[in-house]
Amino acid sequence: MRNIVVCKEGNGDFTSIQDAIDSVRVLTLEPVSIYIKAGIYEENVVIPDNKPDIHLIGEDVEKTIISHHLYAEMVDSKQKKLGTFRTPVVSIHADNIQLENITIENTAGYGKEIGQALALYVSGDRGVYQHVRLLGNQDTLYSSRGRQYFSNCYIEGHVDFIFGSGTVVFQHCEIHSLRDGYITASSAPKESTFGFVFFDCKLTGTADDNSVYLGRPWRPYAQTTFIRTWMGSHIKREGWDNWSDKENEKTSRYYEGESYGPGGADEHRVKWATSLSKSDIEDLSIEKIFESSDNWVPKEMRRSWTPKLSFKK
């Protein structure tokens, strides 16, 4: 395994995260661990699809920060708006990428003059994210494809801030709504059995009571499930929105099982959402959700290496 150290003060191999990634050879024959010393790294980071098996390990989740401020309404040098998909702070296209103890923040803010502003874009398969904080407003996390596993993470935003067509499991995560809006906007295709699945998570927020939907369908066959999730009073009693199209009520796949907390009561949920039975819940496992020909089961990241360096204070 190749080990790389990134340190802003210069006591590592690189002072930039992107420079460290660029140094990794294409289709490397061994995993690469990049240890990132605490600091604010103001850069856009891209892991291309030909550089799999990279582990980014931050020194401290609250002190190792990747930060930038691109937003959809911003114009480029040709006076063309960037649009949603040119705004991510971190873009991950490769498979088998792991992140641990890192904060990714898009500091653009919110409002019509800002629009969408992504923190993390993921299109790689078999991604593992542990103790990661994603900070943004509209469209914080975009999973466009593949399978990803988020464990003990914190994700905040206000409109569609977890969205896309990937198959994603969130376990023991805090999902924080900054103001009224929608937590999820799944675009899972019809043939996809699962979309976004939340296990034992906590929905917190500074939004007003009864002002945040659990989700709305970005595409007709949206699929989102909440299992044993504590929900604050900001969650709307009806739970789900049809994105102003009643036809979506016939195809959207929205499920809840054993929700609790002030916003967890389901007697007022929309009739086109499904309340799962105890047996349904027991039948739902991470292995089943991620089932594929490769039999991939995500594992907690096991740090096998820590840099033996004396860093400047």
C-alpha positions in Angstrom: 0.0 0.0 0.0 1.3 3.5 -0.9 1.0 6.1 1.8 0.8 9.8 1.1 0.7 12.8 3.6 -1.0 16.1 2.8 -0.1 19.0 5.1 -0.8 22.7 4.5 2.2 23.7 6.5 4.5 21.8 4.2 5.5 18.9 6.5 4.1 16.2 4.2 4.4 15.0 0.7 2.0 17.6 -0.7 0.3 20.7 0.5 -2.8 20.2 -1.8 -5.2 17.2 -1.8 -5.6 17.4 -5.5 -1.9 17.3 -6.1 -1.7 14.1 -4.0 -4.4 12.5 -6.0 -2.8 13.6 -9.3 0.4 11.8 -8.1 -1.4 8.4 -8.0 -0.7 6.4 -11.1 -3.6 5.4 -13.3 -5.1 2.0 -12.4 -2.7 1.5 -9.6 -1.9 -2.1 -8.6 -2.3 -1.4 -4.9 -4.6 0.7 -2.6 -3.4 4.3 -1.8 -4.0 6.0 1.6 -3.8 9.7 1.7 -3.6 11.1 5.2 -4.8 14.8 5.4 -3.5 16.9 8.3 -6.0 19.3 9.9 -6.6 22.5 8.0 -8.9 24.2 5.6 -8.1 23.1 2.0 -9.8 25.6 -0.3 -9.9 23.6 -3.5 -12.0 21.5 -5.8 -11.1 17.8 -5.5 -11.7 15.3 -8.3 -10.9 11.6 -8.2 -11.2 10.4 -11.8 -12.7 7.0 -12.8 -9.3 5.6 -13.6 -8.0 6.0 -10.0 -9.8 3.5 -7.8 -8.9 2.2 -4.4 -8.0 5.6 -2.8 -8.6 6.2 0.9 -8.8 9.8 2.1 -8.2 9.9 5.9 -8.6 13.2 7.7 -6.8 13.9 11.0 -10.0 15.3 12.6 -13.5 15.4 11.1 -14.1 19.0 12.4 -10.7 20.3 11.6 -9.9 18.6 8.3 -12.0 20.6 5.9 -12.3 20.7 2.1 -14.0 23.9 1.2 -15.2 25.8 -2.0 -18.0 28.0 -3.1 -19.1 27.3 -6.7 -22.8 27.6 -7.3 -25.3 27.0 -10.2 -26.0 30.7 -11.0 -22.4 31.6 -11.1 -21.1 32.4 -14.6 -17.8 31.1 -16.1 -15.3 33.0 -18.3 -17.6 32.6 -21.3 -20.5 34.1 -19.3 -22.3 30.8 -19.2 -24.0 29.7 -16.0 -22.2 26.8 -14.3 -25.4 24.8 -13.6 -25.8 22.2 -10.9 -23.3 19.6 -12.0 -20.3 21.9 -12.3 -20.5 23.0 -8.6 -19.2 20.1 -6.4 -16.5 20.7 -3.9 -15.5 17.0 -4.2 -16.3 14.8 -7.2 -15.7 11.0 -7.0 -15.9 9.1 -10.2 -13.8 6.0 -9.3 -14.8 2.8 -7.6 -13.7 1.6 -4.1 -13.1 5.1 -2.7 -13.2 5.5 1.1 -13.4 8.8 3.1 -13.0 9.1 6.8 -12.8 12.0 9.3 -13.3 14.8 6.7 -15.7 17.8 6.4 -16.7 18.8 2.9 -18.4 22.2 2.7 -19.9 24.4 -0.1 -19.9 27.9 1.3 -21.9 29.5 -1.5 -24.9 30.0 0.7 -28.5 29.8 -0.5 -31.1 31.8 -2.4 -32.4 32.3 -5.9 -29.2 34.1 -6.9 -27.2 31.1 -5.7 -29.3 28.0 -6.6 -27.8 24.6 -6.3 -24.4 24.2 -4.8 -23.0 20.7 -4.3 -20.7 19.6 -1.6 -20.2 16.0 -2.8 -20.8 14.3 -6.1 -20.5 10.5 -6.4 -20.7 8.3 -9.5 -18.3 5.6 -8.4 -19.4 2.2 -7.0 -18.6 0.6 -3.7 -17.9 3.8 -1.8 -17.6 3.9 2.0 -17.9 7.2 3.9 -17.3 7.1 7.7 -17.4 10.1 10.0 -17.8 12.5 7.1 -19.6 15.9 7.4 -21.3 17.3 4.3 -22.3 21.0 4.6 -24.4 22.8 2.1 -27.8 24.1 1.3 -29.6 23.1 -1.9 -28.3 19.8 -3.4 -25.6 19.0 -0.8 -25.1 15.3 -1.8 -25.6 13.9 -5.3 -25.3 10.2 -5.9 -25.7 9.8 -9.6 -25.1 6.0 -9.7 -23.4 3.1 -7.9 -23.6 1.9 -4.4 -22.4 3.9 -1.4 -22.4 3.4 2.4 -22.5 6.3 4.8 -21.8 5.5 8.5 -21.9 7.9 11.4 -22.0 10.9 9.1 -23.6 14.4 9.4 -25.3 15.8 6.3 -27.1 19.2 6.3 -29.0 21.3 3.8 -32.6 22.4 3.0 -33.8 21.6 -0.5 -33.3 18.2 -2.1 -30.1 17.9 -0.2 -29.7 14.2 -0.7 -30.6 13.4 -4.3 -29.8 11.2 -7.3 -30.3 7.6 -8.6 -27.6 5.7 -6.7 -28.3 3.0 -4.2 -27.2 4.5 -0.9 -27.4 3.3 2.7 -27.2 5.8 5.6 -26.6 4.2 9.0 -26.4 6.0 12.3 -26.3 9.4 10.5 -27.6 12.8 11.5 -29.6 14.5 8.7 -30.0 18.2 9.5 -32.5 20.5 7.9 -31.5 24.1 8.0 -34.9 25.5 7.0 -38.1 24.4 5.2 -37.6 22.1 2.3 -37.1 18.5 1.2 -34.6 16.0 2.6 -34.4 13.6 -0.4 -35.1 13.8 -4.1 -34.6 10.2 -5.4 -34.4 9.5 -9.1 -34.0 5.8 -8.8 -34.8 4.1 -12.1 -37.8 1.7 -12.4 -35.5 -1.4 -12.5 -33.7 -0.4 -9.2 -35.0 -2.3 -6.2 -33.6 0.2 -3.7 -32.7 3.9 -3.7 -31.9 5.7 -0.5 -32.3 3.7 2.7 -31.8 5.2 6.2 -31.2 2.9 9.2 -31.2 4.1 12.8 -30.6 7.7 11.7 -31.7 11.0 13.4 -33.5 13.8 11.5 -32.7 17.1 13.3 -33.2 20.7 12.2 -33.4 24.4 12.8 -36.4 24.5 10.4 -39.8 25.5 11.7 -42.2 22.8 13.0 -44.0 20.9 10.3 -42.0 22.4 7.4 -39.8 19.7 6.0 -40.8 16.8 3.7 -39.0 13.5 3.9 -38.7 13.5 0.2 -40.2 14.2 -3.3 -39.7 12.3 -6.5 -37.1 13.8 -8.9 -38.1 11.0 -11.2 -41.3 8.9 -11.2 -39.9 5.8 -9.6 -38.2 7.5 -6.7 -37.4 5.1 -3.9 -36.6 6.1 -0.3 -36.9 4.2 3.0 -36.6 5.2 6.6 -36.1 2.5 9.2 -36.0 3.1 13.0 -35.4 6.8 12.4 -35.9 9.5 15.0 -37.6 12.5 13.4 -37.8 16.0 14.9 -40.9 18.2 14.9 -39.8 19.9 11.7 -40.9 16.9 9.7 -44.2 17.5 8.0 -47.0 15.2 9.2 -47.9 14.1 5.6 -44.2 13.1 5.1 -44.0 13.0 1.3 -44.6 15.4 -1.6 -45.6 14.5 -5.1 -43.6 17.3 -6.8 -46.9 18.8 -8.1 -47.7 15.8 -10.1 -50.3 13.3 -8.9 -49.0 10.7 -11.5 -45.9 10.4 -9.3 -48.2 9.0 -6.5 -48.7 5.9 -8.7 -45.1 5.1 -9.2 -43.1 6.6 -6.3 -41.8 4.0 -3.7 -41.7 5.6 -0.3 -41.5 3.5 2.9 -41.2 3.9 6.6 -40.8 1.5 9.4 -40.7 2.2 13.2 -40.2 5.9 12.8 -40.3 7.7 16.2 -39.9 11.1 17.8 -42.1 14.3 17.4 -42.1 13.9 13.6 -42.3 10.2 13.5 -46.0 9.6 13.9 -47.3 8.1 10.6 -51.1 8.3 11.1 -51.1 11.5 8.9 -48.7 10.2 6.2 -49.9 10.4 2.6 -51.9 7.3 1.6 -49.5 6.5 -1.3 -46.6 5.9 1.0 -46.1 2.5 2.6 -45.8 1.6 6.3 -43.6 -1.4 6.7 -44.4 -4.3 9.0 -42.0 -5.8 11.5 -41.3 -8.7 9.2 -40.7 -6.3 6.3 -38.1 -4.5 8.4 -36.4 -7.7 9.6 -36.1 -8.8 5.9 -34.3 -5.6 4.9 -30.6 -5.9 5.3 -27.5 -4.1 4.0 -26.5 -7.3 2.2 -29.8 -7.5 0.5 -29.8 -3.8 -0.5 -26.3 -4.0 -2.0 -26.7 -7.5 -3.5 -25.0 -7.8 -6.9 -22.7 -10.2 -8.8 -19.7 -9.1 -6.8 -21.3 -9.8 -3.3 -20.0 -6.5 -2.0 -20.7 -5.8 1.7 -19.3 -2.5 3.0 -17.1 -2.7 6.1 -16.2 -0.1 8.6 -12.9 1.4 7.6 -10.0 -0.1 9.5 -7.1 2.3 9.6 -3.9 0.2 9.2 -1.5 3.2 8.9 -0.9 6.5 10.6 1.9 8.8 9.4 4.8 9.0 11.8 5.6 12.7 11.4 6.1 15.6 13.7 3.9 18.3 12.4 4.4 22.0 13.0 1.8 23.6 15.2 
